[in-house]
Amino acid sequence: MQLAFYVQGPLRWEDVDLQAAVLRVSQTLTRDGGKVSVGPPKTKNSRRTVGLTDGAVEALRGHLTRQLEEMERVGSLYRPGGLVFANELGGIVNPSNLRNRSLKALLKRAGLPPIRFHDLRHSCATLLLSRNVNPKIVSEMLGHSSIAITLDTYSHVLPNMQESAVRALEEALK
């Protein structure tokens, strides 16, 4: 689930560097009518490189192992497209299936309440801001076109940060 923070499109293995613990966001998935297509990100800031947690790297390594086993099992029916998250035959996962089938089942199995897929992104941003991560860094990780969007969207987190800012100023002036 940690990757939901970063990825809004079809992530390819060529965009993942497990050694360096980073991934490059270079595509988005859009739906026009009933058709799903791959295209460039909305803004230049949407194209970005972001770091991965140790947990995300481990999860991706395990996922790659399972994916290679699945490819072997399916054989010539598998359409290798290099997707990190692919359907059973190697194609793009239908976003509706991801939201309505996979995510709901995962949340239920984990004993968590139902949430929207995009809420994972909001949760990560809120957690980072509440831990005093610089809003500019959070904005870059999210791929927002400006820090103003991040600050406007997550301003509810900032009042809690004021208290720690006052304490830090007091400490600095001692």
TIRO-2110 file (N, C-alpha, C; in Angstrom, 1 decimal):
// TIRO-2110
0.8, -1.2, 0.0, N, 1, A
0.0, 0.0, 0.0, CA, 1, A
0.9, 1.3, 0.0, C, 1, A
2.1, 1.1, 0.4, N, 2, A
3.0, 2.3, 0.5, CA, 2, A
3.2, 2.9, -0.9, C, 2, A
3.1, 2.1, -2.0, N, 3, A
3.3, 2.6, -3.3, CA, 3, A
2.1, 3.5, -3.8, C, 3, A
1.0, 3.3, -3.2, N, 4, A
-0.2, 4.1, -3.6, CA, 4, A
0.1, 5.6, -3.5, C, 4, A
1.0, 6.0, -2.6, N, 5, A
1.3, 7.3, -2.4, CA, 5, A
2.0, 7.9, -3.6, C, 5, A
2.8, 7.1, -4.3, N, 6, A
3.5, 7.6, -5.4, CA, 6, A
2.9, 7.3, -6.8, C, 6, A
2.3, 6.2, -6.9, N, 7, A
2.0, 5.7, -8.3, CA, 7, A
0.6, 6.0, -8.6, C, 7, A
0.3, 6.6, -9.7, N, 8, A
-1.0, 6.9, -10.2, CA, 8, A
-1.2, 6.3, -11.6, C, 8, A
-0.2, 5.6, -12.0, N, 9, A
-0.3, 5.0, -13.3, CA, 9, A
0.4, 3.7, -13.4, C, 9, A
0.6, 3.2, -14.6, N, 10, A
1.2, 1.8, -14.7, CA, 10, A
2.7, 1.9, -14.5, C, 10, A
3.2, 1.4, -13.4, N, 11, A
4.6, 1.4, -13.0, CA, 11, A
5.3, 0.2, -13.7, C, 11, A
6.4, 0.5, -14.4, N, 12, A
7.1, -0.5, -15.1, CA, 12, A
8.4, -0.8, -14.3, C, 12, A
8.8, -2.1, -14.3, N, 13, A
10.0, -2.5, -13.6, CA, 13, A
11.2, -1.7, -14.0, C, 13, A
11.3, -1.2, -15.2, N, 14, A
12.4, -0.4, -15.6, CA, 14, A
12.4, 1.0, -14.9, C, 14, A
11.3, 1.4, -14.3, N, 15, A
11.2, 2.6, -13.5, CA, 15, A
11.5, 2.4, -12.0, C, 15, A
11.8, 1.2, -11.6, N, 16, A
12.0, 0.8, -10.2, CA, 16, A
13.5, 0.4, -10.0, C, 16, A
14.2, 1.1, -9.1, N, 17, A
15.5, 0.7, -8.8, CA, 17, A
15.6, 0.2, -7.3, C, 17, A
15.5, -1.1, -7.1, N, 18, A
15.4, -1.6, -5.8, CA, 18, A
16.7, -1.5, -5.0, C, 18, A
17.9, -1.4, -5.7, N, 19, A
19.1, -1.2, -5.1, CA, 19, A
19.2, 0.2, -4.5, C, 19, A
18.8, 1.2, -5.3, N, 20, A
18.8, 2.6, -4.8, CA, 20, A
17.6, 2.9, -4.0, C, 20, A
16.6, 2.1, -4.0, N, 21, A
15.3, 2.3, -3.3, CA, 21, A
14.6, 3.5, -3.8, C, 21, A
14.5, 3.6, -5.1, N, 22, A
13.7, 4.7, -5.7, CA, 22, A
12.9, 4.2, -6.8, C, 22, A
11.9, 5.0, -7.2, N, 23, A
11.1, 4.7, -8.4, CA, 23, A
10.9, 6.0, -9.1, C, 23, A
10.7, 5.9, -10.4, N, 24, A
10.4, 7.0, -11.3, CA, 24, A
9.0, 7.0, -11.7, C, 24, A
8.3, 8.1, -11.5, N, 25, A
6.9, 8.2, -12.0, CA, 25, A
7.0, 8.9, -13.3, C, 25, A
6.6, 8.2, -14.4, N, 26, A
6.7, 8.8, -15.7, CA, 26, A
5.5, 8.6, -16.6, C, 26, A
4.4, 8.0, -16.0, N, 27, A
3.2, 7.7, -16.8, CA, 27, A
2.0, 7.9, -15.9, C, 27, A
0.8, 8.1, -16.5, N, 28, A
-0.4, 8.1, -15.7, CA, 28, A
-1.4, 7.2, -16.5, C, 28, A
-2.4, 6.7, -15.8, N, 29, A
-3.4, 5.9, -16.3, CA, 29, A
-4.7, 6.8, -16.3, C, 29, A
-5.3, 6.9, -17.5, N, 30, A
-6.5, 7.7, -17.6, CA, 30, A
-7.7, 6.9, -18.2, C, 30, A
-8.9, 7.3, -17.8, N, 31, A
-10.0, 6.7, -18.4, CA, 31, A
-10.8, 7.7, -19.2, C, 31, A
-11.1, 7.4, -20.4, N, 32, A
-11.9, 8.2, -21.3, CA, 32, A
-13.0, 7.4, -21.8, C, 32, A
-14.2, 7.7, -21.2, N, 33, A
-15.4, 6.9, -21.5, CA, 33, A
-15.1, 5.6, -20.8, C, 33, A
-15.2, 4.5, -21.5, N, 34, A
-14.9, 3.2, -20.9, CA, 34, A
-13.5, 2.7, -21.2, C, 34, A
-12.7, 3.5, -21.9, N, 35, A
-11.4, 3.0, -22.3, CA, 35, A
-10.3, 3.5, -21.4, C, 35, A
-9.4, 2.6, -21.0, N, 36, A
-8.3, 3.0, -20.1, CA, 36, A
-7.0, 3.2, -21.0, C, 36, A
-6.3, 4.3, -20.8, N, 37, A
-5.1, 4.5, -21.6, CA, 37, A
-4.0, 5.0, -20.8, C, 37, A
-2.8, 4.8, -21.3, N, 38, A
-1.6, 5.3, -20.6, CA, 38, A
-1.1, 6.6, -21.3, C, 38, A
-0.7, 7.5, -20.5, N, 39, A
-0.2, 8.8, -21.1, CA, 39, A
0.8, 9.5, -20.2, C, 39, A
1.2, 10.6, -20.6, N, 40, A
2.2, 11.4, -19.8, CA, 40, A
1.5, 12.0, -18.6, C, 40, A
2.3, 12.3, -17.6, N, 41, A
1.7, 13.0, -16.4, CA, 41, A
1.1, 14.3, -16.7, C, 41, A
0.2, 14.9, -15.9, N, 42, A
-0.4, 16.1, -16.1, CA, 42, A
0.5, 17.3, -16.2, C, 42, A
1.5, 17.3, -15.3, N, 43, A
2.4, 18.4, -15.2, CA, 43, A
3.9, 17.9, -15.2, C, 43, A
4.8, 18.9, -15.4, N, 44, A
6.2, 18.5, -15.3, CA, 44, A
6.6, 18.0, -13.9, C, 44, A
6.0, 18.5, -12.9, N, 45, A
6.3, 18.1, -11.5, CA, 45, A
5.7, 16.7, -11.2, C, 45, A
4.8, 16.2, -12.0, N, 46, A
4.2, 14.9, -11.9, CA, 46, A
5.2, 13.8, -12.2, C, 46, A
6.1, 14.2, -13.1, N, 47, A
7.2, 13.3, -13.5, CA, 47, A
8.3, 13.5, -12.5, C, 47, A
8.6, 12.4, -11.7, N, 48, A
9.5, 12.6, -10.6, CA, 48, A
10.1, 11.3, -10.1, C, 48, A
11.1, 11.4, -9.3, N, 49, A
11.8, 10.2, -8.7, CA, 49, A
11.6, 10.4, -7.2, C, 49, A
11.1, 9.3, -6.6, N, 50, A
10.9, 9.3, -5.2, CA, 50, A
11.5, 8.1, -4.5, C, 50, A
11.8, 8.3, -3.2, N, 51, A
12.5, 7.2, -2.5, CA, 51, A
11.4, 6.2, -2.0, C, 51, A
11.9, 5.0, -1.8, N, 52, A
11.1, 4.0, -1.2, CA, 52, A
11.5, 3.6, 0.2, C, 52, A
10.5, 3.2, 1.0, N, 53, A
10.9, 2.8, 2.3, CA, 53, A
11.5, 1.4, 2.2, C, 53, A
12.2, 0.9, 3.3, N, 54, A
12.7, -0.4, 3.3, CA, 54, A
11.6, -1.5, 3.1, C, 54, A
10.4, -1.2, 3.7, N, 55, A
9.3, -2.1, 3.7, CA, 55, A
8.7, -2.2, 2.2, C, 55, A
8.7, -1.1, 1.5, N, 56, A
8.3, -1.1, 0.1, CA, 56, A
9.2, -1.9, -0.8, C, 56, A
10.5, -1.7, -0.5, N, 57, A
11.5, -2.4, -1.3, CA, 57, A
11.4, -3.9, -1.1, C, 57, A
11.2, -4.3, 0.2, N, 58, A
11.0, -5.7, 0.5, CA, 58, A
9.8, -6.3, -0.2, C, 58, A
8.7, -5.5, -0.1, N, 59, A
7.4, -5.9, -0.7, CA, 59, A
7.6, -6.1, -2.2, C, 59, A
8.3, -5.2, -2.8, N, 60, A
8.5, -5.3, -4.3, CA, 60, A
9.3, -6.4, -4.7, C, 60, A
10.3, -6.7, -3.9, N, 61, A
11.2, -7.9, -4.1, CA, 61, A
10.3, -9.2, -4.1, C, 61, A
9.5, -9.3, -3.0, N, 62, A
8.7, -10.5, -2.9, CA, 62, A
7.7, -10.5, -4.0, C, 62, A
7.1, -9.4, -4.4, N, 63, A
6.2, -9.3, -5.5, CA, 63, A
6.8, -9.7, -6.8, C, 63, A
8.0, -9.3, -7.1, N, 64, A
8.7, -9.7, -8.3, CA, 64, A
8.9, -11.2, -8.4, C, 64, A
9.3, -11.8, -7.2, N, 65, A
9.5, -13.2, -7.2, CA, 65, A
8.1, -13.9, -7.5, C, 65, A
7.0, -13.5, -6.9, N, 66, A
5.7, -14.1, -7.2, CA, 66, A
5.3, -13.9, -8.7, C, 66, A
5.6, -12.7, -9.2, N, 67, A
5.2, -12.4, -10.6, CA, 67, A
6.0, -13.3, -11.5, C, 67, A
7.3, -13.5, -11.3, N, 68, A
8.1, -14.4, -12.2, CA, 68, A
7.5, -15.8, -12.1, C, 68, A
7.1, -16.3, -11.0, N, 69, A
6.5, -17.6, -10.8, CA, 69, A
5.2, -17.7, -11.6, C, 69, A
4.4, -16.6, -11.5, N, 70, A
3.1, -16.5, -12.2, CA, 70, A
3.4, -16.5, -13.8, C, 70, A
4.4, -15.8, -14.2, N, 71, A
4.7, -15.8, -15.6, CA, 71, A
5.1, -17.2, -16.1, C, 71, A
5.8, -17.9, -15.3, N, 72, A
6.3, -19.2, -15.6, CA, 72, A
5.1, -20.1, -15.7, C, 72, A
4.1, -20.0, -14.8, N, 73, A
3.0, -20.9, -14.7, CA, 73, A
2.0, -20.6, -15.9, C, 73, A
1.8, -19.4, -16.3, N, 74, A
0.9, -19.0, -17.4, CA, 74, A
1.6, -19.3, -18.7, C, 74, A
2.9, -19.2, -18.8, N, 75, A
3.6, -19.5, -20.0, CA, 75, A
3.3, -18.5, -21.2, C, 75, A
3.1, -19.0, -22.4, N, 76, A
3.0, -18.2, -23.5, CA, 76, A
1.7, -17.3, -23.5, C, 76, A
0.8, -17.5, -22.6, N, 77, A
-0.4, -16.7, -22.5, CA, 77, A
-0.1, -15.3, -21.9, C, 77, A
1.0, -15.3, -21.2, N, 78, A
1.4, -14.0, -20.5, CA, 78, A
2.0, -13.1, -21.5, C, 78, A
1.5, -11.8, -21.5, N, 79, A
2.0, -10.8, -22.4, CA, 79, A
3.0, -9.9, -21.6, C, 79, A
4.3, -10.2, -21.7, N, 80, A
5.2, -9.4, -20.9, CA, 80, A
5.3, -7.9, -21.3, C, 80, A
4.9, -7.0, -20.5, N, 81, A
4.9, -5.6, -20.8, CA, 81, A
5.8, -4.9, -19.8, C, 81, A
6.4, -5.6, -18.8, N, 82, A
7.2, -5.0, -17.8, CA, 82, A
6.5, -4.3, -16.7, C, 82, A
5.2, -4.5, -16.6, N, 83, A
4.4, -3.9, -15.6, CA, 83, A
4.7, -4.5, -14.2, C, 83, A
4.8, -3.6, -13.2, N, 84, A
5.0, -4.1, -11.9, CA, 84, A
3.7, -4.7, -11.4, C, 84, A
2.6, -4.0, -11.6, N, 85, A
1.3, -4.5, -11.2, CA, 85, A
0.5, -4.8, -12.4, C, 85, A
0.4, -6.1, -12.7, N, 86, A
-0.3, -6.5, -14.0, CA, 86, A
-1.4, -7.4, -13.6, C, 86, A
-2.3, -7.6, -14.6, N, 87, A
-3.3, -8.6, -14.4, CA, 87, A
-2.8, -10.0, -14.6, C, 87, A
-3.6, -11.0, -14.6, N, 88, A
-3.1, -12.4, -14.6, CA, 88, A
-2.3, -12.7, -15.9, C, 88, A
-2.6, -11.9, -17.0, N, 89, A
-1.9, -12.2, -18.3, CA, 89, A
-0.9, -11.1, -18.6, C, 89, A
-0.6, -10.2, -17.7, N, 90, A
0.5, -9.2, -17.9, CA, 90, A
0.0, -7.9, -18.4, C, 90, A
-1.3, -7.7, -18.5, N, 91, A
-1.9, -6.4, -19.0, CA, 91, A
-2.1, -5.5, -17.9, C, 91, A
-2.6, -4.3, -18.2, N, 92, A
-2.9, -3.3, -17.2, CA, 92, A
-4.1, -3.7, -16.4, C, 92, A
-3.9, -3.5, -15.1, N, 93, A
-5.0, -3.8, -14.1, CA, 93, A
-6.1, -2.8, -14.3, C, 93, A
-7.3, -3.2, -14.5, N, 94, A
-8.5, -2.3, -14.6, CA, 94, A
-8.6, -1.6, -13.3, C, 94, A
-8.6, -0.2, -13.3, N, 95, A
-8.7, 0.6, -12.1, CA, 95, A
-9.9, 0.3, -11.2, C, 95, A
-11.1, 0.0, -11.9, N, 96, A
-12.3, -0.4, -11.1, CA, 96, A
-12.1, -1.7, -10.4, C, 96, A
-11.5, -2.6, -11.0, N, 97, A
-11.2, -3.9, -10.3, CA, 97, A
-10.3, -3.7, -9.1, C, 97, A
-9.3, -2.8, -9.3, N, 98, A
-8.3, -2.6, -8.2, CA, 98, A
-9.0, -1.9, -7.0, C, 98, A
-9.9, -1.0, -7.3, N, 99, A
-10.6, -0.3, -6.2, CA, 99, A
-11.7, -1.2, -5.6, C, 99, A
-12.5, -1.8, -6.4, N, 100, A
-13.6, -2.5, -5.9, CA, 100, A
-13.4, -3.9, -5.5, C, 100, A
-12.4, -4.6, -6.0, N, 101, A
-12.1, -6.0, -5.6, CA, 101, A
-10.9, -6.1, -4.8, C, 101, A
-9.8, -5.7, -5.3, N, 102, A
-8.5, -5.9, -4.6, CA, 102, A
-8.4, -5.1, -3.3, C, 102, A
-8.6, -3.8, -3.4, N, 103, A
-8.4, -3.0, -2.2, CA, 103, A
-9.4, -3.3, -1.1, C, 103, A
-10.6, -3.5, -1.5, N, 104, A
-11.7, -3.8, -0.4, CA, 104, A
-11.3, -5.1, 0.3, C, 104, A
-10.9, -6.1, -0.5, N, 105, A
-10.5, -7.4, 0.1, CA, 105, A
-9.3, -7.3, 1.0, C, 105, A
-8.3, -6.5, 0.6, N, 106, A
-7.1, -6.3, 1.4, CA, 106, A
-7.4, -5.6, 2.7, C, 106, A
-8.2, -4.6, 2.6, N, 107, A
-8.6, -3.8, 3.8, CA, 107, A
-9.4, -4.7, 4.8, C, 107, A
-10.3, -5.4, 4.3, N, 108, A
-11.1, -6.3, 5.1, CA, 108, A
-10.2, -7.3, 5.8, C, 108, A
-9.3, -7.9, 5.0, N, 109, A
-8.4, -8.9, 5.6, CA, 109, A
-7.5, -8.4, 6.7, C, 109, A
-7.1, -7.1, 6.5, N, 110, A
-6.3, -6.4, 7.5, CA, 110, A
-7.1, -5.8, 8.7, C, 110, A
-8.4, -6.0, 8.6, N, 111, A
-9.3, -5.5, 9.7, CA, 111, A
-9.4, -3.9, 9.7, C, 111, A
-9.2, -3.3, 8.5, N, 112, A
-9.3, -1.9, 8.4, CA, 112, A
-10.6, -1.5, 7.8, C, 112, A
-11.0, -0.2, 8.0, N, 113, A
-12.3, 0.2, 7.5, CA, 113, A
-12.2, 0.5, 5.9, C, 113, A
-13.3, 0.4, 5.2, N, 114, A
-13.2, 0.7, 3.8, CA, 114, A
-12.8, 2.1, 3.5, C, 114, A
-11.9, 2.3, 2.6, N, 115, A
-11.5, 3.7, 2.2, CA, 115, A
-11.3, 3.7, 0.7, C, 115, A
-11.2, 4.9, 0.1, N, 116, A
-11.0, 5.0, -1.3, CA, 116, A
-9.5, 4.8, -1.5, C, 116, A
-9.1, 4.3, -2.7, N, 117, A
-7.7, 4.1, -3.0, CA, 117, A
-6.9, 5.4, -2.8, C, 117, A
-7.5, 6.5, -3.3, N, 118, A
-6.8, 7.8, -3.2, CA, 118, A
-6.6, 8.3, -1.8, C, 118, A
-7.4, 7.7, -0.8, N, 119, A
-7.2, 8.0, 0.6, CA, 119, A
-5.8, 7.6, 1.1, C, 119, A
-5.3, 6.6, 0.5, N, 120, A
-3.9, 6.1, 0.9, CA, 120, A
-2.9, 7.2, 0.6, C, 120, A
-3.1, 7.9, -0.4, N, 121, A
-2.2, 9.0, -0.8, CA, 121, A
-2.3, 10.1, 0.3, C, 121, A
-3.6, 10.4, 0.6, N, 122, A
-3.8, 11.5, 1.6, CA, 122, A
-3.3, 11.1, 2.9, C, 122, A
-3.4, 9.8, 3.3, N, 123, A
-2.9, 9.4, 4.6, CA, 123, A
-1.4, 9.5, 4.7, C, 123, A
-0.7, 9.1, 3.6, N, 124, A
0.7, 9.3, 3.6, CA, 124, A
1.2, 10.7, 3.7, C, 124, A
0.5, 11.6, 3.0, N, 125, A
0.9, 13.0, 3.0, CA, 125, A
0.6, 13.6, 4.4, C, 125, A
-0.5, 13.2, 5.0, N, 126, A
-0.8, 13.7, 6.4, CA, 126, A
0.2, 13.2, 7.4, C, 126, A
0.5, 11.9, 7.3, N, 127, A
1.5, 11.4, 8.2, CA, 127, A
2.9, 12.1, 8.1, C, 127, A
3.3, 12.3, 6.9, N, 128, A
4.6, 13.0, 6.7, CA, 128, A
4.6, 14.4, 7.2, C, 128, A
3.5, 15.2, 6.9, N, 129, A
3.4, 16.5, 7.4, CA, 129, A
3.3, 16.6, 8.9, C, 129, A
2.6, 15.6, 9.5, N, 130, A
2.4, 15.6, 11.0, CA, 130, A
3.7, 15.2, 11.7, C, 130, A
4.7, 14.6, 10.9, N, 131, A
6.0, 14.3, 11.4, CA, 131, A
7.0, 15.4, 11.1, C, 131, A
6.5, 16.6, 10.7, N, 132, A
7.3, 17.7, 10.4, CA, 132, A
8.2, 17.6, 9.2, C, 132, A
7.8, 16.7, 8.3, N, 133, A
8.6, 16.7, 7.0, CA, 133, A
8.3, 18.0, 6.3, C, 133, A
9.3, 18.6, 5.7, N, 134, A
9.1, 19.8, 5.0, CA, 134, A
8.0, 19.7, 3.9, C, 134, A
7.0, 20.7, 4.0, N, 135, A
5.9, 20.6, 3.0, CA, 135, A
6.4, 20.6, 1.5, C, 135, A
7.6, 21.3, 1.2, N, 136, A
8.1, 21.3, -0.1, CA, 136, A
8.5, 19.8, -0.6, C, 136, A
9.0, 19.1, 0.4, N, 137, A
9.4, 17.7, 0.1, CA, 137, A
8.2, 16.9, -0.2, C, 137, A
7.2, 17.0, 0.7, N, 138, A
5.9, 16.3, 0.5, CA, 138, A
5.3, 16.7, -0.8, C, 138, A
5.3, 17.9, -1.2, N, 139, A
4.7, 18.4, -2.4, CA, 139, A
5.4, 17.7, -3.6, C, 139, A
6.8, 17.6, -3.5, N, 140, A
7.5, 17.0, -4.6, CA, 140, A
7.2, 15.5, -4.7, C, 140, A
7.1, 14.8, -3.5, N, 141, A
6.7, 13.4, -3.5, CA, 141, A
5.4, 13.1, -4.1, C, 141, A
4.4, 14.1, -3.9, N, 142, A
3.1, 13.9, -4.4, CA, 142, A
3.0, 14.3, -5.9, C, 142, A
4.0, 15.0, -6.4, N, 143, A
4.0, 15.5, -7.8, CA, 143, A
3.1, 16.6, -8.0, C, 143, A
2.8, 17.4, -6.9, N, 144, A
2.0, 18.6, -7.1, CA, 144, A
2.7, 19.6, -7.9, C, 144, A
2.0, 20.4, -8.7, N, 145, A
2.6, 21.4, -9.6, CA, 145, A
3.1, 22.6, -8.7, C, 145, A
2.7, 22.8, -7.5, N, 146, A
3.2, 23.8, -6.6, CA, 146, A
3.0, 23.4, -5.2, C, 146, A
3.8, 24.0, -4.3, N, 147, A
3.7, 23.7, -2.9, CA, 147, A
2.4, 24.3, -2.4, C, 147, A
1.8, 25.3, -3.1, N, 148, A
0.5, 25.9, -2.6, CA, 148, A
-0.6, 24.9, -2.6, C, 148, A
-0.6, 24.0, -3.6, N, 149, A
-1.6, 22.9, -3.7, CA, 149, A
-1.5, 22.0, -2.5, C, 149, A
-0.3, 21.6, -2.1, N, 150, A
-0.1, 20.8, -1.0, CA, 150, A
-0.5, 21.5, 0.3, C, 150, A
-0.1, 22.7, 0.5, N, 151, A
-0.5, 23.5, 1.7, CA, 151, A
-2.0, 23.7, 1.8, C, 151, A
-2.6, 24.0, 0.7, N, 152, A
-4.1, 24.2, 0.7, CA, 152, A
-4.8, 22.9, 1.0, C, 152, A
-4.3, 21.8, 0.4, N, 153, A
-5.0, 20.5, 0.6, CA, 153, A
-4.8, 20.0, 2.0, C, 153, A
-3.6, 20.2, 2.6, N, 154, A
-3.3, 19.6, 3.9, CA, 154, A
-3.2, 20.6, 5.0, C, 154, A
-3.9, 21.7, 4.9, N, 155, A
-3.8, 22.8, 5.9, CA, 155, A
-4.3, 22.3, 7.2, C, 155, A
-5.2, 21.3, 7.2, N, 156, A
-5.7, 20.8, 8.5, CA, 156, A
-4.7, 20.2, 9.4, C, 156, A
-3.5, 19.8, 8.8, N, 157, A
-2.4, 19.2, 9.6, CA, 157, A
-1.6, 20.3, 10.2, C, 157, A
-1.5, 21.5, 9.6, N, 158, A
-0.6, 22.5, 10.0, CA, 158, A
-0.9, 23.2, 11.3, C, 158, A
-2.1, 23.4, 11.8, N, 159, A
-2.3, 23.9, 13.1, CA, 159, A
-1.6, 23.2, 14.2, C, 159, A
-1.6, 21.8, 14.1, N, 160, A
-0.9, 21.0, 15.1, CA, 160, A
0.6, 21.2, 15.1, C, 160, A
1.1, 21.6, 13.9, N, 161, A
2.5, 21.8, 13.8, CA, 161, A
3.0, 23.2, 14.4, C, 161, A
2.0, 24.1, 14.6, N, 162, A
2.4, 25.4, 15.1, CA, 162, A
2.9, 25.3, 16.5, C, 162, A
2.4, 24.4, 17.3, N, 163, A
2.8, 24.2, 18.7, CA, 163, A
4.3, 23.8, 18.7, C, 163, A
4.6, 22.8, 17.8, N, 164, A
6.0, 22.4, 17.8, CA, 164, A
6.9, 23.5, 17.3, C, 164, A
6.4, 24.3, 16.4, N, 165, A
7.2, 25.4, 15.8, CA, 165, A
7.5, 26.5, 17.0, C, 165, A
6.5, 26.7, 17.8, N, 166, A
6.7, 27.7, 18.9, CA, 166, A
7.7, 27.1, 19.9, C, 166, A
7.7, 25.8, 20.2, N, 167, A
8.6, 25.2, 21.1, CA, 167, A
10.0, 25.3, 20.5, C, 167, A
10.2, 25.0, 19.2, N, 168, A
11.5, 25.1, 18.5, CA, 168, A
12.0, 26.5, 18.5, C, 168, A
11.2, 27.5, 18.3, N, 169, A
11.7, 28.9, 18.4, CA, 169, A
12.1, 29.2, 19.8, C, 169, A
11.3, 28.8, 20.8, N, 170, A
11.7, 29.1, 22.2, CA, 170, A
13.0, 28.4, 22.5, C, 170, A
13.2, 27.2, 22.0, N, 171, A
14.5, 26.5, 22.3, CA, 171, A
15.6, 27.2, 21.6, C, 171, A
15.4, 27.7, 20.4, N, 172, A
16.5, 28.4, 19.6, CA, 172, A
16.9, 29.7, 20.3, C, 172, A
15.9, 30.4, 21.0, N, 173, A
16.2, 31.7, 21.6, CA, 173, A
16.8, 31.6, 23.0, C, 173, A
16.9, 30.4, 23.5, N, 174, A
17.5, 30.2, 24.9, CA, 174, A
19.0, 30.5, 24.8, C, 174, A
END
